[in-house]
Amino acid sequence: MPSIDIYGMPLSAPCRIVQMTAECLGVEYNFKLTDLMKGEHMTPEFLKMNPEHNIPTVVDGDLNMNESRAVATYLVNKYAEDDKLYPKDATLRYKVDKLLYFDMGVLYKAFGDVAYPKMMPTYGPPADEKKHDRLKEVLGWLNNYVSGGKFAAGTDDMTVADIALVATFSTIKACEGVTDLSSYEDIEKWLTKCQGLIPNYEKANGEGATAFGGWYKSAA
Ligand SMILES: N[C@@H](CCC(=O)N[C@@H](CS)C(=O)NCC(=O)O)C(=O)O
C-alpha cells in the first residue's frame, strides 16, 4: 500500500483535505505534527522541503508538495483505481476544479475574513457588516450547489471538491456563532452524507474541526 508523509496540524482545514483524500483512496499517511505556534515550519529542514513554509507539506517519495487541493488531485491521479473522485471528463473536471478554487478563494476567504480577526487580533479589525453578509451570500451559493441531494459538482459520486468543501464547512460549523447556519439545510444534509462516505472521518477531519472551533470560541 502506498504511503506518504503529511506535515501539518489537525487544526488546519487544508491539512484535513489531504488526510480525507488519502483515507478515501486507501493511501497510508504518516502524520508529522508540525506546530506552527512553535515555529516548526520555519526550520532550515522544513524550508528545504517547502520554502513557502505552509502546511500541509506532503512528501511522496522524492516529491515535496504543498497547496492542499493540488495535492488532493495529485493523489487521485496517482493512486485512484477510477476517476470518480476527480473525473476526467472535461465538463465534470471543470466543475470540480471550479469548486476547488471556490472553496479556497471564495468560501474559506469569506469565513476567514469574519473569524480570523477574532482569533488573531493582528489579522486586522473586526469584520464589518459587509463581511458578515458576504459569508451568508457565499454559504447560500453552496446550499444551492448541494440542494436536492446532489454532490457539489452535480456528480453521482463524491469528488475532491466535496472533500475540500467538507473541510471548510465543518470548520465553519464548529465555530458556533460565527454566522447563523439555520437556513442552510441542504448543506447539513450533504455534510452528513459526505461524512458517511469518508473513512475514519473523525480522525481525518472531525476532531481537527472541533479543535479549531474550540480555539474560535475561546477567542470570541
Ligand atoms: N492554500 C494553502 C493554504 C495553506 C495555509 O495557509 N496553511 C496555513 C495553516 S492552515 C499555514 O501553514 N500558515 C503558516 C504559514 O503560511 O507560514 C493550502 O490549501 O494548502
Ligand as a Chemical Component Dictionary entry (heavy atoms), coordinates in Angstrom:
data_LIG
# 
_chem_comp.id                   LIG 
_chem_comp.type                 NON-POLYMER 
_chem_comp.pdbx_formal_charge   0 
_chem_comp.three_letter_code    LIG 
# 
loop_
_chem_comp_atom.comp_id 
_chem_comp_atom.atom_id 
_chem_comp_atom.alt_atom_id 
_chem_comp_atom.type_symbol 
_chem_comp_atom.charge 
_chem_comp_atom.model_Cartn_x 
_chem_comp_atom.model_Cartn_y 
_chem_comp_atom.model_Cartn_z 
_chem_comp_atom.pdbx_ordinal 
LIG N1  N1  N 0 -3.728 27.397 0.118 1  
LIG C1  C1  C 0 -2.911 26.654 1.050 2  
LIG C2  C2  C 0 -3.078 27.272 2.429 3  
LIG C3  C3  C 0 -2.109 26.678 3.417 4  
LIG C4  C4  C 0 -2.060 27.527 4.663 5  
LIG O1  O1  O 0 -2.333 28.736 4.655 6  
LIG N2  N2  N 0 -1.693 26.897 5.754 7  
LIG C5  C5  C 0 -1.558 27.644 6.997 8  
LIG C6  C6  C 0 -2.198 26.832 8.143 9  
LIG S1  S1  S 0 -3.882 26.479 7.836 10 
LIG C7  C7  C 0 -0.084 27.833 7.302 11 
LIG O2  O2  O 0 0.692  26.929 7.101 12 
LIG N3  N3  N 0 0.304  29.001 7.788 13 
LIG C8  C8  C 0 1.657  29.258 8.173 14 
LIG C9  C9  C 0 2.459  29.944 7.119 15 
LIG O3  O3  O 0 1.950  30.175 5.999 16 
LIG O4  O4  O 0 3.602  30.305 7.415 17 
LIG C10 C10 C 0 -3.364 25.193 1.052 18 
LIG O5  O5  O 0 -4.532 24.948 0.777 19 
LIG O6  O6  O 0 -2.552 24.313 1.283 20 
# 
loop_
_chem_comp_bond.comp_id 
_chem_comp_bond.atom_id_1 
_chem_comp_bond.atom_id_2 
_chem_comp_bond.value_order 
_chem_comp_bond.pdbx_ordinal 
LIG N1  C1  SING 1  
LIG C1  C2  SING 2  
LIG C1  C10 SING 3  
LIG C2  C3  SING 4  
LIG C3  C4  SING 5  
LIG C4  O1  DOUB 6  
LIG C4  N2  SING 7  
LIG N2  C5  SING 8  
LIG C5  C6  SING 9  
LIG C5  C7  SING 10 
LIG C6  S1  SING 11 
LIG C7  O2  DOUB 12 
LIG C7  N3  SING 13 
LIG N3  C8  SING 14 
LIG C8  C9  SING 15 
LIG C9  O3  DOUB 16 
LIG C9  O4  SING 17 
LIG C10 O5  DOUB 18 
LIG C10 O6  SING 19 
# 
